């Protein structure tokens, strides 16, 4: 089985995260523009039906979902007789919470000053839900690329995963829990962590 060219993806996401984290802490003007645009766009589209839908999508990006899917995917890797990858998937899924908590504490960004429609804990940057979503749904796509035999299945699941990741990020801004740049930061660090875990997990692939 061929390994994915994952290191460039890791470096790009890590550098983008570091740049965005620096921009947030130094209050660069483009951060304010992006965040204001995100809040204005979603506030203008505010409806009770959208609130219910976004609440449903935000649950798909919770840590519990990430950990549950991580356990299921690790069992799949065991079934494919890849025990090292199984361990890496489970450890990577569990560690997403530690990464989120540490980075939130280190950057310590305030939440948006607006009405919220969901509960949240800790600081704003990066979005934990965006991190969890990128990691676990991205992992599903990578495992399918490794094990699935039908190309159409990989393409379909990739499209679905991208849609879910975007909608989870949208829901966090819509519900007032995050700025747009918080979500972007979650995606970037989630992508970096996903690619790192995948690289380590596939070191023993032939």
C-alpha positions in Angstrom: 0.0 0.0 0.0 1.4 3.4 -1.0 1.8 6.1 1.6 0.2 9.5 1.1 2.5 12.5 0.4 1.4 14.0 3.7 4.4 16.0 4.9 3.8 19.1 2.7 0.2 19.1 4.0 1.5 19.1 7.6 4.0 22.0 7.0 1.4 24.1 5.1 -1.2 23.7 7.8 1.3 24.3 10.7 2.7 27.4 9.1 -0.8 28.8 8.4 -1.8 28.1 12.0 1.2 29.8 13.4 0.7 32.8 11.1 -3.0 33.1 12.1 -2.2 32.7 15.8 0.3 35.5 15.6 -2.1 37.6 13.6 -4.8 37.1 16.2 -2.5 37.9 19.1 -1.1 41.0 17.4 -4.6 42.1 16.3 -3.8 42.4 12.6 -6.4 44.4 10.6 -7.3 41.5 8.2 -8.3 39.4 11.2 -10.9 42.0 12.2 -12.2 42.2 8.6 -12.6 38.5 8.3 -14.3 38.2 11.7 -16.6 41.1 11.1 -17.6 39.7 7.7 -18.4 36.3 9.2 -20.5 37.7 11.9 -22.4 40.2 9.6 -23.1 37.5 7.1 -24.5 35.0 9.5 -26.4 37.5 11.6 -28.2 38.7 8.4 -29.3 35.1 7.8 -30.5 34.4 11.4 -33.6 32.2 11.5 -34.9 29.8 14.1 -34.7 26.9 11.6 -31.1 27.7 10.9 -30.3 27.8 14.6 -31.7 24.3 15.1 -29.8 23.0 12.0 -26.5 24.6 13.2 -27.0 23.1 16.7 -27.3 19.7 15.1 -24.2 20.2 13.0 -22.2 21.5 15.9 -22.8 18.2 17.7 -21.1 16.4 14.9 -17.9 18.2 15.7 -17.9 17.5 19.5 -15.0 15.8 21.2 -17.2 12.9 22.1 -18.0 12.2 18.4 -14.3 12.6 17.6 -13.4 10.0 20.3 -16.2 7.6 19.3 -15.3 7.7 15.6 -11.6 7.4 16.6 -12.4 4.2 18.5 -14.4 2.8 15.6 -11.7 3.7 13.0 -9.0 2.1 15.2 -11.0 -1.1 15.3 -11.2 -1.0 11.5 -7.4 -0.6 11.3 -7.1 -3.7 13.6 -9.5 -5.6 11.3 -7.1 -4.7 8.5 -4.2 -6.1 10.6 -2.6 -2.7 11.0 -2.2 -2.4 14.8 0.3 0.4 14.8 -2.0 2.6 12.7 -4.9 1.6 15.0 -3.0 2.8 18.1 -2.0 6.1 16.4 -5.6 6.8 15.4 -6.9 6.3 18.9 -4.1 8.2 20.5 -4.4 11.0 18.0 -8.2 11.3 18.5 -7.8 11.4 22.3 -5.0 14.0 22.1 -7.1 16.5 20.2 -8.7 17.7 23.4 -5.3 18.3 25.0 -4.2 20.3 21.9 -7.3 22.4 22.0 -7.1 23.2 25.7 -3.4 24.0 25.6 -3.7 26.4 22.7 -6.8 28.1 24.0 -5.0 28.7 27.3 -1.8 29.9 25.6 -3.5 32.4 23.2 -6.4 33.3 25.5 -8.7 35.0 23.1 -12.1 36.3 24.2 -15.3 34.9 22.7 -17.3 37.1 20.4 -19.3 39.9 22.2 -22.7 38.7 20.9 -25.7 36.6 21.8 -24.9 32.9 21.8 -27.1 29.9 21.2 -24.9 27.2 22.6 -22.7 26.5 25.6 -18.9 26.8 25.5 -15.9 26.4 27.7 -12.6 28.2 27.7 -11.1 30.8 25.3 -12.0 31.1 21.7 -8.9 30.4 19.6 -8.7 27.9 18.0 -12.1 26.3 17.7 -12.0 22.9 19.3 -15.0 21.7 17.2 -13.2 22.7 14.0 -10.1 20.9 15.1 -12.0 17.7 16.1 -14.0 17.7 12.8 -11.0 18.2 10.5 -9.1 15.5 12.3 -11.7 12.8 12.5 -13.5 13.3 9.2 -10.2 13.7 7.5 -9.0 10.5 9.0 -12.0 8.7 7.6 -11.1 9.9 4.1 -7.4 8.9 4.5 -8.4 5.4 5.7 -10.8 5.0 2.8 -7.9 6.0 0.4 -5.8 3.3 2.0 -8.3 0.5 2.3 -11.3 1.1 0.0 -11.2 -0.5 -3.4 -13.8 1.6 -5.1 -12.7 5.0 -6.3 -16.2 6.4 -6.4 -16.6 5.6 -2.7 -13.5 7.6 -1.8 -14.7 10.6 -3.9 -18.2 10.5 -2.5 -16.9 10.3 1.1 -14.4 13.0 0.6 -17.1 15.4 -0.7 -19.3 14.5 2.2 -16.5 15.0 4.7 -15.6 18.4 3.3 -19.2 19.5 3.5 -19.5 18.3 7.1 -16.3 20.0 8.2 -17.4 23.3 6.5 -20.9 23.1 8.1 -19.5 22.4 11.5 -17.3 25.5 11.2 -20.2 27.6 10.0 -22.3 26.4 12.9 -19.7 27.6 15.4 -19.8 31.1 14.0 -23.5 31.2 13.5 -24.2 30.1 17.1 -22.0 32.9 18.4 -19.3 30.7 20.0 -16.5 31.7 17.7 -15.1 34.2 15.3 -14.4 33.0 11.7 -10.6 33.1 12.3 -11.1 30.8 15.4 -12.6 28.2 13.1 -9.9 28.7 10.5 -7.3 28.2 13.2 -9.0 25.0 14.3 -9.0 23.7 10.7 -5.3 24.5 10.3 -4.1 22.9 13.5 -6.5 20.0 13.0 -5.0 19.5 9.5 -1.5 19.6 10.9 -2.3 17.1 13.6 -4.1 14.8 11.2 -1.2 14.7 8.8 1.3 14.2 11.6 -0.6 11.2 13.0 -1.1 9.8 9.6 2.6 10.1 8.8 3.6 8.3 12.0 0.8 5.8 11.7 1.9 4.7 8.2 5.6 4.6 8.9 5.4 0.8 8.8 3.5 0.6 5.5 5.2 -1.0 2.7 
